[in-house]
Structure formats: C-alpha cells, structure tokens
Amino acid sequence: MPDSKPNARRPAVPRLAAEAALADDAGALLRRALWLDALDQQLRPLLPPGLAPHCRLANVSGGQLVFVTDSPVWRARLRLAEPELLDAARSVGLNPTAIVIKTTPPPLRPPMATATAASPVSATARQAVSDALASLRESRPGDSMGSGNPPPGSGAGPDAPVSDAPFRPTRGES
C-alpha cells in the first residue's frame, strides 16, 4: 500500500472563468444567451435606419422572433418592417414564421451617470477652507496664552454657548 496515492485525482489545472461557467449546469443558459446576443448583433444592421438603437432581439421561440422596443412608436415602426425583418432572419439561417414585438416600460428611476464632472470650487470656498485650516493650525490644544485662544472666563472659550446663527465676518474680519 505504500505505492498508492491518497489523492488519485487528475492534477488541478486552473480553468478560465468562461470555461468554468460554460461547464456547469447553467452553461446551457449562458450559451443560449451568447447565441441570442450574437444573433441580435447580426440582425441589427439589417433593421431600417434609426430603429436599431431602440429595439433588440429578446428571444427565438419556435418559429417566432421576439423583439423588445423601448416605446410604442418604435414598436409600430418595427411592425411595419416585419416582412424585411423576416427575410433578414432567413438570410442568417433562421426559419421564422412570425415576429412578436413587446414594449418595455421606462425605468422607474433614470440610470445613474457613470461619471459626473465635479463642479468647480469657487475662490470664496477655497479662501474659506484655507482660513479654517489656518485657524486650526494656530489654535492647538495645550497651548496657553499667545496662541489665539481666549483667556479663561472671558465667555468665548469652550464653555461658551454655541450659536446656531451662520458665521458672518464683520468688516475687520475676512
């Protein structure tokens, strides 16, 4: 028994993620989605001008091609182009007998922008930030007189009441 190996499996070779996904039970579903996407890419250039960005192939079921449009106007235009679309589908190797067109409702929320440009910072805002940083540098905890801190008991120290009013500099302050 010293010659037997405890793990007699084949050596583990890492597989690519796509190979691993296609090998599982969900692989058939993924292969069908890839096939539908490739078929959609073949049929789009054959659509009437202006229609391609507003519709896509959603399914092929039996002898029916199922398209999805983004508004009823494009659904009507696709319906008018049905004979040409059937001929185009036959030219890529399908044998469709009918076309089903569905309209999707608009999204509930507008899609988020992928990259938004930051609004420019005004000179006033930059000055306010630099003033705040300068005041923080001047008043360090533990410093005594001469550090810009008010003397104890003057009513302007850390025990002074806090106002909810916004800061408005007077003429002498900036």
N, C-alpha and C positions, 0 to 999 in steps of 0.2 A: 503494500500500500504506500510505500514512500514515493513511488513514481506517479501516483495520481495527483492531480491538481485540485485544490479546493474550489477554484472558480474556473470551470471549463468553458465559460462563455467566450465568444469571439472578442478580440480586443476592442475597446471602446474608441471609436473614431468619431470625432465631433461632426455632426451633420449641420448643414446650413439651415437657417431658420425656415426658409421656404420649403426645403425638402422635408423637414420635420413636420411642418404644418400640413403638407400635402399627404403625408403618410398616415396620419391619424384618421379617425372616423369622420372628422369634419373636413377631410381633404376633398371629398366629393363635392361638398357645398362650396368650398373655396375654388375648386377647378371650374364649377359652373359659373360662379361669379366672375372669374377671369375670362371665361368664354363669352359671357354676356357683354363684358366690357370691351373685349376685342371686336365683337360683332357690332356694338354701338359705334366704335371708332371707325368701322368700315362703312356703316350706313350714314353717318353724319355728313360726310362730304357729298353724298348723293341727295340730300334734302334740298328743298328750294332755298334760295339765298335768304338770310335773315332768320330762318326757322331753327337752325342747328343750335344756337345758344339757349333756346327756350324749350327744347324737348330732349328727351333721352329714351333709349330703349330700356325698358324695365324687365321684360321677361319674354320668353318664347314658350308658349304653352300649346302643345298640339300643333294645329295649323294657324294659330293666332300669334301675331306680334303685338305685344303690349307696350305702348309708349306712354310716357308721363310728360305733361306740359305744365308750365307754371302759371297759365291763365286761360280762361275760356276763349280769348281771342286767338291764341296760338293753337288751341285745340281745334277751332274751326278751320284755321289755315292748314293744319295737318290733315284734317278730314278732307279738304279739297285736294290735297296732294296724295291721297291714298292710292290711286292707280299707279302713279310713278314710284311710290314707295314700295308697293308690292313687286313691281318689276325690278327695282333695285335690290330687294331682298332675294329675289330669284337669281339675280346676277352673282350674288355671293354664295350661292349654294343652298339656300333655304327653299322650302316649298310652302309659303304661307297662303292661306285661303282668306284670311280676314285680318283687319287691324282693329285693335281695341285701344282707345285713347282715354286716358284718365287725367284729371286736373288735380294737382296737389294744392292744398290750402296754403296761403302765405304763412311764414313763420310767425309765432306769437311775439317774439322779440327780434328786433333786427340783429343780424350777425355782428359779433364784435369785430372791430377793426383789428387787423393783425399787428399793425404798427402805427401808433399815433405819434405825431410830432409833438414834442414838448413845447409849450408856449414860451416865448422868450421872457426872461426876467427883466423887469424894468430897473432903471438906475436907482429909483427910490427904494425898491425892495433890496437891491444889493447894498445900498448905503445903510439901510435899517439892520440888515444881518451883520454887516461889519461893525456897526456901532454896538450891537448886542454882544458880539464876540469880544470887542474891546472892553466893554464894561465887565464882562466875566473875567477877563484877564486881570483887570485892575483890582477887583474885589475877590481876593482869595480867602477862604475861611482860615481862621487862625491868625490873620494879620491884625495888627492893632491900629492905632492912630496913624494918620497919614496914608492910609490905604484907600481912602474914599468912602469908608464905612461911616455912618453917622455915629456920634457918641452915644453911649448907653443912656437911656432915659429921655432922649430927645423926641420920642414919639415917631421916629422914622425908621426904627430898627426892625428886627424880625418879629417883635411882638406887636407892631403897629397894625391897626385894622387894614384889611385889604379892600380896595375899592373895585367895583365891577365896571367902572367907567373906563372907556378906552384911553390909552395914553395919547395925549396931545401936547407936543412940545410948545413951550412958550417962546416968545421972541428971542430970548437969550439962549435957548437950547436948540440943538439941531439934531 
